């Protein structure tokens, strides 16, 4: 049995609760609208502050971690083509949330072309296949966590009613891939049950941890960009990780770090109130417009 499998087996003996699998959210929600919340309300340019943390969560599942780290699809490799990967990932999210059914189908087909090449070799210690719907569900759930956490850090903790309305519009994060509607947890409470259970299988080993270390240290970009942004990226990434995932990544996070993180988002949330929504959301709409342009001109989407 591989080290990853042994760790996963041990992890399955330890139930995880919300205080271990989710980050802390402080104050109550500041109402800005009387209409029910939607996932598109979280399409704020601040939402991508936790992007690297989301990669960590996704890759903590061995099947996803090894699939990304060992992928033969060089054109979409995160550490070789970081800007292109950032564009295609954020574009996927924009299309999944804002796109039409036709646009989602087109993007799904484009992703499928890349995914067909992502599968483990015969006899590999960690088996994976990019078409594994359970792994895709985990990735989509991680993406949902990222949007929910960022929205609440900026606007305050949602009530149960607000959280349910927000969650009801989220299933396209998975169904734009191969996740079926019935696989997506039916209610927000069901999602918590799924997330806590699935997080027990999120176990990092040295191989995937080393890959993530390259990402967090920005070793894939030029040194003059790396130096000013590396420490900020690490701080934001660790701040967006729940205790279970910090332990898997083997990073430290102190009470002082937590206070600094919370104070940062109190400030950002305050400033955010004075930036018009159309400006804050414009990057996502621009990405959808680019997909529509590519479709009209029959250009590759990825």
C-alpha positions in Angstrom: 0.0 0.0 0.0 1.4 3.5 -0.9 2.1 6.2 1.6 -0.8 8.2 0.3 -3.2 5.2 0.6 -2.0 4.5 4.1 -2.5 8.1 5.1 -6.0 8.2 3.5 -6.9 5.0 5.4 -5.8 6.5 8.7 -7.6 9.7 7.9 -10.9 7.8 7.3 -10.8 6.8 11.0 -11.0 10.4 12.1 -14.3 12.2 11.6 -14.0 15.9 10.6 -16.3 18.7 11.7 -16.9 22.1 10.3 -14.4 23.8 12.6 -11.7 21.6 11.0 -12.9 21.9 7.4 -14.0 25.6 7.1 -12.3 28.9 7.9 -13.7 31.3 10.5 -16.2 33.9 9.4 -16.8 36.8 11.7 -19.6 39.4 11.6 -23.2 38.9 10.5 -24.2 39.8 6.9 -24.5 43.4 5.9 -27.7 43.5 3.7 -27.1 45.3 0.4 -30.2 43.9 -1.3 -33.6 42.4 -0.4 -33.5 39.9 -3.2 -32.3 36.3 -2.6 -28.5 35.9 -3.0 -27.1 34.1 -6.0 -23.6 32.6 -6.7 -23.1 35.4 -9.3 -23.1 37.9 -6.4 -19.7 36.4 -5.5 -18.1 37.1 -8.9 -16.1 39.9 -7.4 -12.5 40.5 -8.5 -11.6 40.0 -4.8 -12.9 36.4 -5.1 -9.7 35.3 -6.7 -7.6 36.2 -3.6 -8.1 32.6 -2.5 -7.3 31.0 -5.8 -4.1 29.3 -4.7 -5.8 28.0 -1.6 -8.5 26.5 -3.8 -5.8 24.7 -5.8 -4.4 23.3 -2.5 -7.8 22.0 -1.5 -8.5 20.4 -4.9 -5.1 18.8 -5.0 -5.3 17.5 -1.5 -7.4 14.7 -3.0 -4.7 12.3 -4.2 -6.5 11.6 -7.5 -6.7 15.3 -8.3 -3.2 16.1 -7.0 -1.4 13.4 -9.0 -3.6 14.1 -12.0 -2.5 17.7 -12.0 1.2 17.1 -11.1 1.7 14.3 -13.6 -0.5 15.7 -16.4 0.9 15.3 -19.9 -1.1 18.2 -21.2 1.7 20.7 -21.3 -0.3 23.5 -22.9 -2.4 23.7 -19.7 0.2 22.9 -17.1 -0.1 25.4 -14.2 3.7 25.6 -13.5 4.6 25.9 -17.2 1.9 28.2 -18.5 0.5 29.9 -15.4 -1.1 32.8 -17.2 -2.9 30.7 -19.7 -4.1 28.3 -16.9 -5.3 31.3 -14.9 -7.3 32.5 -17.9 -8.9 29.2 -18.7 -9.8 28.4 -15.0 -11.4 31.8 -14.4 -13.1 31.6 -17.7 -14.5 28.2 -16.8 -15.9 29.7 -13.6 -17.4 32.7 -15.4 -19.1 30.5 -18.1 -20.4 28.0 -15.4 -22.0 30.8 -13.5 -23.0 33.4 -16.1 -23.0 31.4 -19.4 -25.9 30.0 -21.4 -26.4 26.2 -21.7 -24.9 26.4 -25.2 -21.8 28.1 -23.8 -21.4 25.7 -21.0 -21.7 22.7 -23.3 -19.1 24.2 -25.6 -16.7 24.8 -22.7 -17.4 21.3 -21.4 -16.4 19.8 -24.7 -13.2 21.9 -24.8 -12.3 20.7 -21.3 -13.0 17.1 -22.3 -10.4 17.3 -25.0 -7.8 18.1 -22.4 -9.1 15.7 -19.9 -8.9 12.7 -22.2 -5.2 12.8 -21.8 -5.2 12.9 -18.0 -5.2 9.4 -16.5 -2.8 7.3 -14.4 -0.4 4.9 -16.0 -1.0 1.1 -15.6 0.3 0.0 -12.2 0.5 3.6 -10.8 0.4 3.8 -7.0 -2.3 6.5 -7.2 -5.1 5.8 -9.7 -6.8 8.8 -11.3 -8.8 9.7 -14.4 -9.9 13.3 -15.2 -13.4 11.9 -16.1 -13.9 10.5 -12.6 -17.1 12.2 -11.5 -16.4 11.8 -7.8 -13.1 13.7 -8.3 -14.9 16.3 -10.4 -17.5 16.7 -7.7 -14.7 17.4 -5.2 -13.1 20.0 -7.5 -16.5 21.7 -8.0 -17.2 21.6 -4.2 -13.8 23.2 -3.5 -14.7 26.0 -6.0 -18.0 26.5 -4.2 -16.2 26.8 -0.9 -13.9 29.5 -2.4 -16.8 31.6 -3.5 -18.8 31.2 -0.3 -15.8 32.0 1.9 -14.8 35.1 -0.1 -18.3 36.4 -0.3 -18.7 36.1 3.5 -15.3 37.6 4.2 -16.3 40.7 2.2 -20.0 40.9 3.3 -20.2 39.1 6.6 -21.6 35.7 7.6 -24.8 34.7 5.7 -28.0 33.7 7.5 -29.2 30.1 6.9 -31.8 31.4 4.5 -29.3 33.5 2.6 -26.8 30.6 2.4 -29.5 28.3 1.1 -30.5 30.7 -1.7 -26.8 31.3 -2.6 -26.2 27.6 -2.7 -29.2 26.8 -4.9 -27.6 28.5 -7.8 -24.2 26.7 -7.5 -24.7 23.3 -9.2 -23.4 24.5 -12.6 -19.9 24.5 -11.1 -20.0 20.8 -11.4 -22.6 20.1 -14.1 -20.5 22.2 -16.6 -18.2 19.1 -16.3 -19.5 15.6 -15.9 -21.1 16.0 -12.5 -24.8 15.2 -12.7 -27.4 17.3 -11.1 -28.4 14.5 -8.7 -24.8 14.1 -7.5 -24.7 17.7 -6.3 -25.8 17.8 -2.7 -29.5 18.9 -2.7 -29.3 21.4 0.2 -26.7 23.5 1.9 -26.9 21.2 5.0 -26.3 18.2 2.7 -23.3 20.0 1.2 -21.8 20.4 4.7 -22.2 16.6 5.3 -20.6 15.9 1.9 -17.7 18.3 2.5 -16.8 17.0 6.0 -16.9 13.4 4.8 -15.0 14.1 1.5 -12.4 16.1 3.4 -11.3 13.0 5.2 -9.9 11.8 1.9 -8.0 15.0 1.3 -4.4 13.8 2.2 -1.3 15.4 0.9 2.0 13.5 0.4 5.5 14.9 -0.2 5.2 14.6 -4.0 2.1 16.8 -4.3 3.2 19.0 -1.4 6.4 19.7 -3.3 4.4 20.7 -6.4 2.3 23.1 -4.3 5.4 24.5 -2.7 6.6 25.6 -6.2 3.2 27.2 -6.7 3.2 29.1 -3.4 6.7 30.3 -4.0 5.8 31.4 -7.5 8.7 29.5 -9.0 6.9 29.5 -12.4 7.2 33.2 -12.9 10.1 35.7 -13.3 11.9 36.6 -10.1 11.1 40.3 -10.4 7.4 39.4 -10.1 8.0 36.7 -7.6 9.7 38.9 -5.0 6.9 41.4 -4.3 4.0 39.0 -4.4 5.3 35.7 -2.9 4.8 36.6 0.8 1.3 38.1 0.1 0.3 34.9 -1.9 1.5 32.7 1.0 -0.4 34.8 3.6 -3.6 34.8 1.6 -3.4 31.1 0.7 -2.8 29.9 4.3 -5.5 32.3 5.5 -8.1 30.8 3.1 -7.3 27.3 4.2 -9.2 25.6 7.0 -7.1 23.9 9.8 -7.3 20.4 8.2 -5.8 21.7 4.9 -3.1 23.8 6.7 -2.0 20.6 8.5 -1.9 18.7 5.2 0.2 21.4 3.7 2.4 21.5 6.8 2.2 25.3 7.3 1.9 27.4 10.5 -0.9 29.9 11.2 -0.9 31.8 14.5 -3.6 33.7 16.3 -1.8 36.9 15.2 -1.9 35.8 11.6 -5.6 35.1 11.9 -6.2 38.6 13.3 -4.2 40.2 10.5 -6.2 38.2 7.9 -9.5 39.2 9.4 -8.5 42.9 9.7 -7.4 42.8 6.0 -10.8 41.7 4.9 -12.6 44.2 7.2 -10.7 46.9 5.4 -11.2 45.3 1.9 -14.9 44.8 2.6 -15.2 48.5 3.6 -13.5 49.7 0.5 -15.5 47.3 -1.6 -18.8 49.1 -0.7 -17.6 52.2 -2.6 -16.6 50.4 -5.8 -19.6 50.0 -8.2 -20.7 46.4 -8.8 -20.2 46.6 -12.6 -16.5 47.4 -12.0 -16.0 44.6 -9.5 -17.7 42.1 -11.7 -16.5 43.3 -15.0 -13.6 40.8 -15.3 -16.0 37.8 -15.3 -18.3 39.4 -17.9 -15.2 40.2 -20.0 -14.2 36.5 -19.8 -17.7 35.4 -20.9 -17.6 37.9 -23.8 -14.2 36.4 -24.9 -15.8 32.9 -25.0 -18.6 34.2 -27.1 -16.1 35.8 -29.5 -14.1 32.6 -29.7 -17.3 30.6 -30.4 -18.4 33.0 -33.2 -15.0 32.7 -34.8 -14.7 29.0 -34.3 -11.5 29.5 -32.2 -10.2 27.1 -29.5 -11.7 27.9 -26.1 -8.7 26.5 -24.1 
